[in-house]
Amino acid sequence: MRWCRAGLAVGFVVFASGCHSAYVDATLTNATSEPVSLVEVDYPSASFGTQSLAPGAVFHYRFKVQGSGNLKLLWTDARRQDHTVNGPSLSEGSEGGLRIEIQPGGTVGWVESFTR
């Protein structure tokens, strides 16, 4: 009985230590004075986004990177102009934080804190 309990304890420790999965916590901010719409962030193997983002609003999303490639941000401004801006590169297993800020004049600030 004692060996059974010890085996279960060791098994649990091995199982719990092997359960880490790499994710990127993304924060998308509209730092302009006008609303933006059709906001999409493309990353290797998938994308996420929101229908609209009010001035000063923040959108959070968590994703897992599968594959390698560059980020890309697409959105439509209040004057109905479409924008596309390429971002930093991600590789499979990247994890950490990502801040994306839509700035006045159609520019984008990217701040990444990844471990690979």
Backbone as XML, in Angstrom:
<?xml version="1.0"?>
<chain id="A" units="angstrom">
  <residue number="1" name="MET">
    <atom name="N" x="0.818" y="-1.193" z="0.000"/>
    <atom name="CA" x="0.000" y="0.000" z="0.000"/>
    <atom name="C" x="0.865" y="1.261" z="0.000"/>
  </residue>
  <residue number="2" name="ARG">
    <atom name="N" x="1.952" y="1.218" z="0.771"/>
    <atom name="CA" x="2.845" y="2.362" z="0.865"/>
    <atom name="C" x="3.492" y="2.664" z="-0.489"/>
  </residue>
  <residue number="3" name="TRP">
    <atom name="N" x="3.893" y="1.606" z="-1.209"/>
    <atom name="CA" x="4.511" y="1.780" z="-2.531"/>
    <atom name="C" x="3.505" y="2.358" z="-3.522"/>
  </residue>
  <residue number="4" name="CYS">
    <atom name="N" x="2.280" y="1.979" z="-3.387"/>
    <atom name="CA" x="1.233" y="2.497" z="-4.278"/>
    <atom name="C" x="1.063" y="3.999" z="-4.087"/>
  </residue>
  <residue number="5" name="ARG">
    <atom name="N" x="1.030" y="4.438" z="-2.842"/>
    <atom name="CA" x="0.897" y="5.870" z="-2.557"/>
    <atom name="C" x="2.117" y="6.642" z="-3.057"/>
  </residue>
  <residue number="6" name="ALA">
    <atom name="N" x="3.307" y="6.080" z="-2.825"/>
    <atom name="CA" x="4.539" y="6.734" z="-3.286"/>
    <atom name="C" x="4.551" y="6.834" z="-4.803"/>
  </residue>
  <residue number="7" name="GLY">
    <atom name="N" x="4.125" y="5.769" z="-5.461"/>
    <atom name="CA" x="4.058" y="5.785" z="-6.932"/>
    <atom name="C" x="3.078" y="6.824" z="-7.444"/>
  </residue>
  <residue number="8" name="LEU">
    <atom name="N" x="1.932" y="6.931" z="-6.801"/>
    <atom name="CA" x="0.950" y="7.943" z="-7.195"/>
    <atom name="C" x="1.490" y="9.358" z="-6.979"/>
  </residue>
  <residue number="9" name="ALA">
    <atom name="N" x="2.186" y="9.575" z="-5.875"/>
    <atom name="CA" x="2.750" y="10.898" z="-5.589"/>
    <atom name="C" x="3.799" y="11.275" z="-6.635"/>
  </residue>
  <residue number="10" name="VAL">
    <atom name="N" x="4.679" y="10.349" z="-6.965"/>
    <atom name="CA" x="5.707" y="10.606" z="-7.979"/>
    <atom name="C" x="5.043" y="10.858" z="-9.330"/>
  </residue>
  <residue number="11" name="GLY">
    <atom name="N" x="4.066" y="10.059" z="-9.667"/>
    <atom name="CA" x="3.342" y="10.245" z="-10.931"/>
    <atom name="C" x="2.682" y="11.609" z="-11.020"/>
  </residue>
  <residue number="12" name="PHE">
    <atom name="N" x="2.090" y="12.054" z="-9.919"/>
    <atom name="CA" x="1.444" y="13.371" z="-9.904"/>
    <atom name="C" x="2.462" y="14.484" z="-10.115"/>
  </residue>
  <residue number="13" name="VAL">
    <atom name="N" x="3.603" y="14.397" z="-9.448"/>
    <atom name="CA" x="4.643" y="15.422" z="-9.582"/>
    <atom name="C" x="5.147" y="15.475" z="-11.021"/>
  </residue>
  <residue number="14" name="VAL">
    <atom name="N" x="5.386" y="14.336" z="-11.631"/>
    <atom name="CA" x="5.848" y="14.289" z="-13.024"/>
    <atom name="C" x="4.778" y="14.868" z="-13.946"/>
  </residue>
  <residue number="15" name="PHE">
    <atom name="N" x="3.538" y="14.498" z="-13.735"/>
    <atom name="CA" x="2.433" y="14.996" z="-14.551"/>
    <atom name="C" x="2.288" y="16.514" z="-14.415"/>
  </residue>
  <residue number="16" name="ALA">
    <atom name="N" x="2.308" y="17.028" z="-13.197"/>
    <atom name="CA" x="2.108" y="18.461" z="-12.946"/>
    <atom name="C" x="3.259" y="19.283" z="-13.505"/>
  </residue>
  <residue number="17" name="SER">
    <atom name="N" x="4.460" y="18.791" z="-13.446"/>
    <atom name="CA" x="5.597" y="19.568" z="-13.951"/>
    <atom name="C" x="5.654" y="19.557" z="-15.468"/>
  </residue>
  <residue number="18" name="GLY">
    <atom name="N" x="5.017" y="18.637" z="-16.128"/>
    <atom name="CA" x="5.041" y="18.557" z="-17.585"/>
    <atom name="C" x="3.854" y="19.212" z="-18.250"/>
  </residue>
  <residue number="19" name="CYS">
    <atom name="N" x="3.050" y="19.968" z="-17.532"/>
    <atom name="CA" x="1.812" y="20.520" z="-18.069"/>
    <atom name="C" x="1.915" y="21.964" z="-18.518"/>
  </residue>
  <residue number="20" name="HIS">
    <atom name="N" x="3.099" y="22.512" z="-18.616"/>
    <atom name="CA" x="3.235" y="23.905" z="-19.020"/>
    <atom name="C" x="3.041" y="24.029" z="-20.524"/>
  </residue>
  <residue number="21" name="SER">
    <atom name="N" x="2.230" y="24.962" z="-20.942"/>
    <atom name="CA" x="2.009" y="25.227" z="-22.353"/>
    <atom name="C" x="2.306" y="26.702" z="-22.613"/>
  </residue>
  <residue number="22" name="ALA">
    <atom name="N" x="3.054" y="26.978" z="-23.659"/>
    <atom name="CA" x="3.484" y="28.346" z="-23.969"/>
    <atom name="C" x="2.353" y="29.141" z="-24.619"/>
  </residue>
  <residue number="23" name="TYR">
    <atom name="N" x="2.024" y="30.293" z="-24.033"/>
    <atom name="CA" x="1.004" y="31.183" z="-24.576"/>
    <atom name="C" x="1.533" y="32.606" z="-24.626"/>
  </residue>
  <residue number="24" name="VAL">
    <atom name="N" x="0.960" y="33.392" z="-25.520"/>
    <atom name="CA" x="1.257" y="34.815" z="-25.605"/>
    <atom name="C" x="0.027" y="35.567" z="-25.112"/>
  </residue>
  <residue number="25" name="ASP">
    <atom name="N" x="0.214" y="36.456" z="-24.146"/>
    <atom name="CA" x="-0.863" y="37.328" z="-23.658"/>
    <atom name="C" x="-0.769" y="38.644" z="-24.414"/>
  </residue>
  <residue number="26" name="ALA">
    <atom name="N" x="-1.745" y="38.888" z="-25.282"/>
    <atom name="CA" x="-1.735" y="40.085" z="-26.125"/>
    <atom name="C" x="-2.701" y="41.135" z="-25.591"/>
  </residue>
  <residue number="27" name="THR">
    <atom name="N" x="-2.272" y="42.388" z="-25.652"/>
    <atom name="CA" x="-3.104" y="43.528" z="-25.296"/>
    <atom name="C" x="-3.083" y="44.490" z="-26.473"/>
  </residue>
  <residue number="28" name="LEU">
    <atom name="N" x="-4.252" y="44.753" z="-27.013"/>
    <atom name="CA" x="-4.410" y="45.642" z="-28.158"/>
    <atom name="C" x="-5.100" y="46.911" z="-27.684"/>
  </residue>
  <residue number="29" name="THR">
    <atom name="N" x="-4.482" y="48.075" z="-27.934"/>
    <atom name="CA" x="-5.009" y="49.350" z="-27.449"/>
    <atom name="C" x="-5.231" y="50.310" z="-28.605"/>
  </residue>
  <residue number="30" name="ASN">
    <atom name="N" x="-6.367" y="51.005" z="-28.585"/>
    <atom name="CA" x="-6.627" y="52.078" z="-29.545"/>
    <atom name="C" x="-6.210" y="53.389" z="-28.883"/>
  </residue>
  <residue number="31" name="ALA">
    <atom name="N" x="-5.028" y="53.885" z="-29.241"/>
    <atom name="CA" x="-4.513" y="55.126" z="-28.658"/>
    <atom name="C" x="-4.848" y="56.345" z="-29.510"/>
  </residue>
  <residue number="32" name="THR">
    <atom name="N" x="-5.814" y="56.208" z="-30.417"/>
    <atom name="CA" x="-6.236" y="57.343" z="-31.240"/>
    <atom name="C" x="-7.454" y="58.015" z="-30.607"/>
  </residue>
  <residue number="33" name="SER">
    <atom name="N" x="-7.860" y="59.115" z="-31.181"/>
    <atom name="CA" x="-9.025" y="59.832" z="-30.651"/>
    <atom name="C" x="-10.315" y="59.456" z="-31.373"/>
  </residue>
  <residue number="34" name="GLU">
    <atom name="N" x="-10.237" y="58.465" z="-32.259"/>
    <atom name="CA" x="-11.415" y="58.022" z="-33.009"/>
    <atom name="C" x="-11.557" y="56.504" z="-32.914"/>
  </residue>
  <residue number="35" name="PRO">
    <atom name="N" x="-12.773" y="56.007" z="-33.090"/>
    <atom name="CA" x="-12.953" y="54.551" z="-33.054"/>
    <atom name="C" x="-12.323" y="53.904" z="-34.291"/>
  </residue>
  <residue number="36" name="VAL">
    <atom name="N" x="-11.907" y="52.655" z="-34.123"/>
    <atom name="CA" x="-11.432" y="51.856" z="-35.249"/>
    <atom name="C" x="-12.317" y="50.619" z="-35.333"/>
  </residue>
  <residue number="37" name="SER">
    <atom name="N" x="-12.370" y="50.026" z="-36.517"/>
    <atom name="CA" x="-13.232" y="48.861" z="-36.688"/>
    <atom name="C" x="-12.499" y="47.771" z="-37.465"/>
  </residue>
  <residue number="38" name="LEU">
    <atom name="N" x="-13.117" y="46.596" z="-37.487"/>
    <atom name="CA" x="-12.585" y="45.438" z="-38.184"/>
    <atom name="C" x="-11.111" y="45.217" z="-37.875"/>
  </residue>
  <residue number="39" name="VAL">
    <atom name="N" x="-10.808" y="45.177" z="-36.596"/>
    <atom name="CA" x="-9.434" y="45.032" z="-36.131"/>
    <atom name="C" x="-9.077" y="43.546" z="-36.120"/>
  </residue>
  <residue number="40" name="GLU">
    <atom name="N" x="-7.964" y="43.211" z="-36.783"/>
    <atom name="CA" x="-7.531" y="41.820" z="-36.879"/>
    <atom name="C" x="-6.028" y="41.731" z="-36.676"/>
  </residue>
  <residue number="41" name="VAL">
    <atom name="N" x="-5.605" y="40.782" z="-35.846"/>
    <atom name="CA" x="-4.189" y="40.489" z="-35.648"/>
    <atom name="C" x="-3.940" y="39.099" z="-36.219"/>
  </residue>
  <residue number="42" name="ASP">
    <atom name="N" x="-3.101" y="39.039" z="-37.250"/>
    <atom name="CA" x="-2.715" y="37.754" z="-37.829"/>
    <atom name="C" x="-1.406" y="37.313" z="-37.199"/>
  </residue>
  <residue number="43" name="TYR">
    <atom name="N" x="-1.342" y="36.058" z="-36.802"/>
    <atom name="CA" x="-0.114" y="35.471" z="-36.272"/>
    <atom name="C" x="0.043" y="34.100" z="-36.909"/>
  </residue>
  <residue number="44" name="PRO">
    <atom name="N" x="1.217" y="33.472" z="-36.813"/>
    <atom name="CA" x="1.409" y="32.187" z="-37.479"/>
    <atom name="C" x="0.315" y="31.188" z="-37.140"/>
  </residue>
  <residue number="45" name="SER">
    <atom name="N" x="-0.382" y="30.737" z="-38.134"/>
    <atom name="CA" x="-1.411" y="29.692" z="-38.109"/>
    <atom name="C" x="-2.807" y="30.152" z="-37.711"/>
  </residue>
  <residue number="46" name="ALA">
    <atom name="N" x="-3.013" y="31.416" z="-37.327"/>
    <atom name="CA" x="-4.359" y="31.847" z="-36.939"/>
    <atom name="C" x="-4.442" y="33.370" z="-36.844"/>
  </residue>
  <residue number="47" name="SER">
    <atom name="N" x="-5.586" y="33.853" z="-36.341"/>
    <atom name="CA" x="-5.781" y="35.294" z="-36.145"/>
    <atom name="C" x="-6.820" y="35.506" z="-35.053"/>
  </residue>
  <residue number="48" name="PHE">
    <atom name="N" x="-6.870" y="36.736" z="-34.550"/>
    <atom name="CA" x="-7.907" y="37.131" z="-33.607"/>
    <atom name="C" x="-8.219" y="38.588" z="-33.868"/>
  </residue>
  <residue number="49" name="GLY">
    <atom name="N" x="-9.316" y="39.066" z="-33.300"/>
    <atom name="CA" x="-9.658" y="40.467" z="-33.498"/>
    <atom name="C" x="-10.952" y="40.835" z="-32.831"/>
  </residue>
  <residue number="50" name="THR">
    <atom name="N" x="-11.391" y="42.033" z="-33.173"/>
    <atom name="CA" x="-12.628" y="42.550" z="-32.616"/>
    <atom name="C" x="-13.314" y="43.412" z="-33.671"/>
  </residue>
  <residue number="51" name="GLN">
    <atom name="N" x="-14.624" y="43.488" z="-33.603"/>
    <atom name="CA" x="-15.411" y="44.258" z="-34.565"/>
    <atom name="C" x="-15.085" y="45.738" z="-34.484"/>
  </residue>
  <residue number="52" name="SER">
    <atom name="N" x="-14.937" y="46.266" z="-33.277"/>
    <atom name="CA" x="-14.625" y="47.689" z="-33.121"/>
    <atom name="C" x="-13.874" y="47.914" z="-31.814"/>
  </residue>
  <residue number="53" name="LEU">
    <atom name="N" x="-13.182" y="49.045" z="-31.775"/>
    <atom name="CA" x="-12.409" y="49.415" z="-30.590"/>
    <atom name="C" x="-12.525" y="50.928" z="-30.429"/>
  </residue>
  <residue number="54" name="ALA">
    <atom name="N" x="-13.166" y="51.349" z="-29.363"/>
    <atom name="CA" x="-13.383" y="52.777" z="-29.098"/>
    <atom name="C" x="-12.054" y="53.460" z="-28.754"/>
  </residue>
  <residue number="55" name="PRO">
    <atom name="N" x="-12.010" y="54.793" z="-28.832"/>
    <atom name="CA" x="-10.788" y="55.515" z="-28.445"/>
    <atom name="C" x="-10.401" y="55.184" z="-27.002"/>
  </residue>
  <residue number="56" name="GLY">
    <atom name="N" x="-9.148" y="54.808" z="-26.811"/>
    <atom name="CA" x="-8.660" y="54.477" z="-25.477"/>
    <atom name="C" x="-9.009" y="53.080" z="-24.992"/>
  </residue>
  <residue number="57" name="ALA">
    <atom name="N" x="-9.801" y="52.353" z="-25.761"/>
    <atom name="CA" x="-10.231" y="51.011" z="-25.334"/>
    <atom name="C" x="-9.099" y="49.995" z="-25.490"/>
  </residue>
  <residue number="58" name="VAL">
    <atom name="N" x="-9.225" y="48.925" z="-24.710"/>
    <atom name="CA" x="-8.224" y="47.861" z="-24.695"/>
    <atom name="C" x="-8.923" y="46.528" z="-24.949"/>
  </residue>
  <residue number="59" name="PHE">
    <atom name="N" x="-8.272" y="45.671" z="-25.733"/>
    <atom name="CA" x="-8.781" y="44.334" z="-26.039"/>
    <atom name="C" x="-7.687" y="43.335" z="-25.673"/>
  </residue>
  <residue number="60" name="HIS">
    <atom name="N" x="-8.043" y="42.313" z="-24.891"/>
    <atom name="CA" x="-7.077" y="41.294" z="-24.460"/>
    <atom name="C" x="-7.373" y="39.977" z="-25.165"/>
  </residue>
  <residue number="61" name="TYR">
    <atom name="N" x="-6.306" y="39.253" z="-25.476"/>
    <atom name="CA" x="-6.461" y="37.942" z="-26.101"/>
    <atom name="C" x="-5.236" y="37.099" z="-25.770"/>
  </residue>
  <residue number="62" name="ARG">
    <atom name="N" x="-5.443" y="35.820" z="-25.566"/>
    <atom name="CA" x="-4.348" y="34.895" z="-25.259"/>
    <atom name="C" x="-4.321" y="33.835" z="-26.350"/>
  </residue>
  <residue number="63" name="PHE">
    <atom name="N" x="-3.124" y="33.574" z="-26.892"/>
    <atom name="CA" x="-3.032" y="32.600" z="-27.973"/>
    <atom name="C" x="-1.748" y="31.786" z="-27.896"/>
  </residue>
  <residue number="64" name="LYS">
    <atom name="N" x="-1.779" y="30.654" z="-28.565"/>
    <atom name="CA" x="-0.636" y="29.758" z="-28.637"/>
    <atom name="C" x="-0.063" y="29.856" z="-30.041"/>
  </residue>
  <residue number="65" name="VAL">
    <atom name="N" x="1.259" y="29.973" z="-30.138"/>
    <atom name="CA" x="1.920" y="30.099" z="-31.434"/>
    <atom name="C" x="2.260" y="28.707" z="-31.956"/>
  </residue>
  <residue number="66" name="GLN">
    <atom name="N" x="1.750" y="28.408" z="-33.141"/>
    <atom name="CA" x="2.073" y="27.158" z="-33.819"/>
    <atom name="C" x="2.631" y="27.539" z="-35.179"/>
  </residue>
  <residue number="67" name="GLY">
    <atom name="N" x="3.878" y="27.269" z="-35.392"/>
    <atom name="CA" x="4.547" y="27.673" z="-36.618"/>
    <atom name="C" x="5.385" y="28.915" z="-36.368"/>
  </residue>
  <residue number="68" name="SER">
    <atom name="N" x="5.886" y="29.493" z="-37.443"/>
    <atom name="CA" x="6.722" y="30.687" z="-37.349"/>
    <atom name="C" x="6.289" y="31.698" z="-38.395"/>
  </residue>
  <residue number="69" name="GLY">
    <atom name="N" x="6.496" y="32.966" z="-38.100"/>
    <atom name="CA" x="6.162" y="34.019" z="-39.049"/>
    <atom name="C" x="5.954" y="35.343" z="-38.347"/>
  </residue>
  <residue number="70" name="ASN">
    <atom name="N" x="5.618" y="36.346" z="-39.145"/>
    <atom name="CA" x="5.427" y="37.700" z="-38.621"/>
    <atom name="C" x="3.993" y="37.940" z="-38.195"/>
  </residue>
  <residue number="71" name="LEU">
    <atom name="N" x="3.851" y="38.819" z="-37.226"/>
    <atom name="CA" x="2.541" y="39.347" z="-36.857"/>
    <atom name="C" x="2.130" y="40.379" z="-37.893"/>
  </residue>
  <residue number="72" name="LYS">
    <atom name="N" x="0.830" y="40.585" z="-38.019"/>
    <atom name="CA" x="0.319" y="41.630" z="-38.905"/>
    <atom name="C" x="-0.952" y="42.180" z="-38.283"/>
  </residue>
  <residue number="73" name="LEU">
    <atom name="N" x="-1.089" y="43.502" z="-38.279"/>
    <atom name="CA" x="-2.281" y="44.157" z="-37.759"/>
    <atom name="C" x="-3.023" y="44.824" z="-38.906"/>
  </residue>
  <residue number="74" name="LEU">
    <atom name="N" x="-4.326" y="44.556" z="-38.993"/>
    <atom name="CA" x="-5.189" y="45.169" z="-40.010"/>
    <atom name="C" x="-6.341" y="45.843" z="-39.296"/>
  </residue>
  <residue number="75" name="TRP">
    <atom name="N" x="-6.742" y="47.041" z="-39.751"/>
    <atom name="CA" x="-7.894" y="47.724" z="-39.176"/>
    <atom name="C" x="-8.407" y="48.776" z="-40.145"/>
  </residue>
  <residue number="76" name="THR">
    <atom name="N" x="-9.605" y="49.261" z="-39.865"/>
    <atom name="CA" x="-10.222" y="50.332" z="-40.638"/>
    <atom name="C" x="-10.425" y="51.511" z="-39.711"/>
  </residue>
  <residue number="77" name="ASP">
    <atom name="N" x="-9.972" y="52.690" z="-40.143"/>
    <atom name="CA" x="-10.105" y="53.871" z="-39.289"/>
    <atom name="C" x="-11.476" y="54.525" z="-39.472"/>
  </residue>
  <residue number="78" name="ALA">
    <atom name="N" x="-11.723" y="55.606" z="-38.769"/>
    <atom name="CA" x="-13.028" y="56.282" z="-38.789"/>
    <atom name="C" x="-13.349" y="56.883" z="-40.156"/>
  </residue>
  <residue number="79" name="ARG">
    <atom name="N" x="-12.338" y="57.135" z="-40.986"/>
    <atom name="CA" x="-12.554" y="57.666" z="-42.337"/>
    <atom name="C" x="-12.702" y="56.552" z="-43.372"/>
  </residue>
  <residue number="80" name="ARG">
    <atom name="N" x="-12.827" y="55.326" z="-42.878"/>
    <atom name="CA" x="-13.007" y="54.126" z="-43.696"/>
    <atom name="C" x="-11.765" y="53.781" z="-44.530"/>
  </residue>
  <residue number="81" name="GLN">
    <atom name="N" x="-10.605" y="54.175" z="-44.039"/>
    <atom name="CA" x="-9.343" y="53.798" z="-44.677"/>
    <atom name="C" x="-8.843" y="52.512" z="-44.042"/>
  </residue>
  <residue number="82" name="ASP">
    <atom name="N" x="-8.451" y="51.563" z="-44.885"/>
    <atom name="CA" x="-7.888" y="50.313" z="-44.394"/>
    <atom name="C" x="-6.395" y="50.481" z="-44.144"/>
  </residue>
  <residue number="83" name="HIS">
    <atom name="N" x="-5.913" y="49.842" z="-43.086"/>
    <atom name="CA" x="-4.493" y="49.894" z="-42.720"/>
    <atom name="C" x="-3.986" y="48.471" z="-42.505"/>
  </residue>
  <residue number="84" name="THR">
    <atom name="N" x="-2.743" y="48.239" z="-42.904"/>
    <atom name="CA" x="-2.057" y="46.975" z="-42.660"/>
    <atom name="C" x="-0.634" y="47.304" z="-42.235"/>
  </residue>
  <residue number="85" name="VAL">
    <atom name="N" x="-0.230" y="46.788" z="-41.081"/>
    <atom name="CA" x="1.115" y="47.046" z="-40.568"/>
    <atom name="C" x="1.722" y="45.713" z="-40.123"/>
  </residue>
  <residue number="86" name="ASN">
    <atom name="N" x="2.912" y="45.422" z="-40.639"/>
    <atom name="CA" x="3.623" y="44.208" z="-40.233"/>
    <atom name="C" x="4.302" y="44.411" z="-38.891"/>
  </residue>
  <residue number="87" name="GLY">
    <atom name="N" x="4.347" y="43.340" z="-38.121"/>
    <atom name="CA" x="4.936" y="43.402" z="-36.787"/>
    <atom name="C" x="6.103" y="42.457" z="-36.635"/>
  </residue>
  <residue number="88" name="PRO">
    <atom name="N" x="6.477" y="42.210" z="-35.397"/>
    <atom name="CA" x="7.632" y="41.351" z="-35.121"/>
    <atom name="C" x="7.369" y="39.891" z="-35.484"/>
  </residue>
  <residue number="89" name="SER">
    <atom name="N" x="8.419" y="39.139" z="-35.511"/>
    <atom name="CA" x="8.358" y="37.724" z="-35.840"/>
    <atom name="C" x="8.106" y="36.887" z="-34.579"/>
  </residue>
  <residue number="90" name="LEU">
    <atom name="N" x="7.340" y="35.824" z="-34.757"/>
    <atom name="CA" x="7.092" y="34.849" z="-33.688"/>
    <atom name="C" x="7.556" y="33.487" z="-34.166"/>
  </residue>
  <residue number="91" name="SER">
    <atom name="N" x="7.964" y="32.667" z="-33.241"/>
    <atom name="CA" x="8.301" y="31.290" z="-33.578"/>
    <atom name="C" x="7.563" y="30.359" z="-32.632"/>
  </residue>
  <residue number="92" name="GLU">
    <atom name="N" x="7.380" y="29.135" z="-33.083"/>
    <atom name="CA" x="6.645" y="28.172" z="-32.271"/>
    <atom name="C" x="7.287" y="28.057" z="-30.890"/>
  </residue>
  <residue number="93" name="GLY">
    <atom name="N" x="6.461" y="28.080" z="-29.879"/>
    <atom name="CA" x="6.943" y="28.018" z="-28.511"/>
    <atom name="C" x="7.161" y="29.377" z="-27.875"/>
  </residue>
  <residue number="94" name="SER">
    <atom name="N" x="7.005" y="30.457" z="-28.660"/>
    <atom name="CA" x="7.139" y="31.796" z="-28.072"/>
    <atom name="C" x="6.093" y="31.971" z="-26.988"/>
  </residue>
  <residue number="95" name="GLU">
    <atom name="N" x="6.497" y="32.613" z="-25.914"/>
    <atom name="CA" x="5.538" y="32.925" z="-24.860"/>
    <atom name="C" x="5.929" y="34.224" z="-24.196"/>
  </residue>
  <residue number="96" name="GLY">
    <atom name="N" x="4.957" y="34.836" z="-23.534"/>
    <atom name="CA" x="5.207" y="36.092" z="-22.846"/>
    <atom name="C" x="4.123" y="37.093" z="-23.156"/>
  </residue>
  <residue number="97" name="GLY">
    <atom name="N" x="4.507" y="38.359" z="-23.163"/>
    <atom name="CA" x="3.545" y="39.428" z="-23.369"/>
    <atom name="C" x="3.749" y="40.137" z="-24.692"/>
  </residue>
  <residue number="98" name="LEU">
    <atom name="N" x="2.661" y="40.664" z="-25.206"/>
    <atom name="CA" x="2.685" y="41.429" z="-26.450"/>
    <atom name="C" x="1.721" y="42.595" z="-26.297"/>
  </residue>
  <residue number="99" name="ARG">
    <atom name="N" x="2.229" y="43.810" z="-26.466"/>
    <atom name="CA" x="1.376" y="44.999" z="-26.461"/>
    <atom name="C" x="1.385" y="45.587" z="-27.859"/>
  </residue>
  <residue number="100" name="ILE">
    <atom name="N" x="0.186" y="45.818" z="-28.386"/>
    <atom name="CA" x="0.016" y="46.415" z="-29.703"/>
    <atom name="C" x="-0.795" y="47.680" z="-29.517"/>
  </residue>
  <residue number="101" name="GLU">
    <atom name="N" x="-0.279" y="48.804" z="-29.981"/>
    <atom name="CA" x="-0.964" y="50.081" z="-29.802"/>
    <atom name="C" x="-1.176" y="50.752" z="-31.151"/>
  </residue>
  <residue number="102" name="ILE">
    <atom name="N" x="-2.452" y="50.939" z="-31.499"/>
    <atom name="CA" x="-2.779" y="51.694" z="-32.708"/>
    <atom name="C" x="-2.636" y="53.166" z="-32.356"/>
  </residue>
  <residue number="103" name="GLN">
    <atom name="N" x="-1.741" y="53.837" z="-33.057"/>
    <atom name="CA" x="-1.407" y="55.218" z="-32.748"/>
    <atom name="C" x="-1.937" y="56.162" z="-33.830"/>
  </residue>
  <residue number="104" name="PRO">
    <atom name="N" x="-2.045" y="57.450" z="-33.514"/>
    <atom name="CA" x="-2.508" y="58.416" z="-34.522"/>
    <atom name="C" x="-1.630" y="58.371" z="-35.770"/>
  </residue>
  <residue number="105" name="GLY">
    <atom name="N" x="-2.246" y="58.668" z="-36.902"/>
    <atom name="CA" x="-1.509" y="58.701" z="-38.165"/>
    <atom name="C" x="-1.308" y="57.338" z="-38.803"/>
  </residue>
  <residue number="106" name="GLY">
    <atom name="N" x="-1.959" y="56.301" z="-38.279"/>
    <atom name="CA" x="-1.859" y="54.980" z="-38.881"/>
    <atom name="C" x="-0.606" y="54.212" z="-38.513"/>
  </residue>
  <residue number="107" name="THR">
    <atom name="N" x="0.084" y="54.634" z="-37.471"/>
    <atom name="CA" x="1.262" y="53.891" z="-37.028"/>
    <atom name="C" x="0.879" y="52.926" z="-35.910"/>
  </residue>
  <residue number="108" name="VAL">
    <atom name="N" x="1.756" y="51.986" z="-35.670"/>
    <atom name="CA" x="1.499" y="50.963" z="-34.651"/>
    <atom name="C" x="2.747" y="50.794" z="-33.795"/>
  </residue>
  <residue number="109" name="GLY">
    <atom name="N" x="2.543" y="50.760" z="-32.490"/>
    <atom name="CA" x="3.632" y="50.463" z="-31.569"/>
    <atom name="C" x="3.555" y="49.011" z="-31.140"/>
  </residue>
  <residue number="110" name="TRP">
    <atom name="N" x="4.655" y="48.289" z="-31.249"/>
    <atom name="CA" x="4.728" y="46.887" z="-30.861"/>
    <atom name="C" x="5.707" y="46.770" z="-29.702"/>
  </residue>
  <residue number="111" name="VAL">
    <atom name="N" x="5.290" y="46.205" z="-28.596"/>
    <atom name="CA" x="6.189" y="45.956" z="-27.481"/>
    <atom name="C" x="6.054" y="44.479" z="-27.136"/>
  </residue>
  <residue number="112" name="GLU">
    <atom name="N" x="7.139" y="43.758" z="-27.325"/>
    <atom name="CA" x="7.114" y="42.319" z="-27.086"/>
    <atom name="C" x="8.053" y="41.953" z="-25.935"/>
  </residue>
  <residue number="113" name="SER">
    <atom name="N" x="7.625" y="41.000" z="-25.162"/>
    <atom name="CA" x="8.471" y="40.459" z="-24.098"/>
    <atom name="C" x="8.333" y="38.941" z="-24.140"/>
  </residue>
  <residue number="114" name="PHE">
    <atom name="N" x="8.954" y="38.344" z="-25.162"/>
    <atom name="CA" x="8.837" y="36.918" z="-25.396"/>
    <atom name="C" x="10.041" y="36.157" z="-24.860"/>
  </residue>
  <residue number="115" name="THR">
    <atom name="N" x="9.785" y="34.926" z="-24.477"/>
    <atom name="CA" x="10.848" y="33.966" z="-24.272"/>
    <atom name="C" x="10.633" y="32.906" z="-25.330"/>
  </residue>
  <residue number="116" name="ARG">
    <atom name="N" x="11.687" y="32.324" z="-25.802"/>
    <atom name="CA" x="11.541" y="31.331" z="-26.867"/>
    <atom name="C" x="12.187" y="30.044" z="-26.479"/>
  </residue>
</chain>
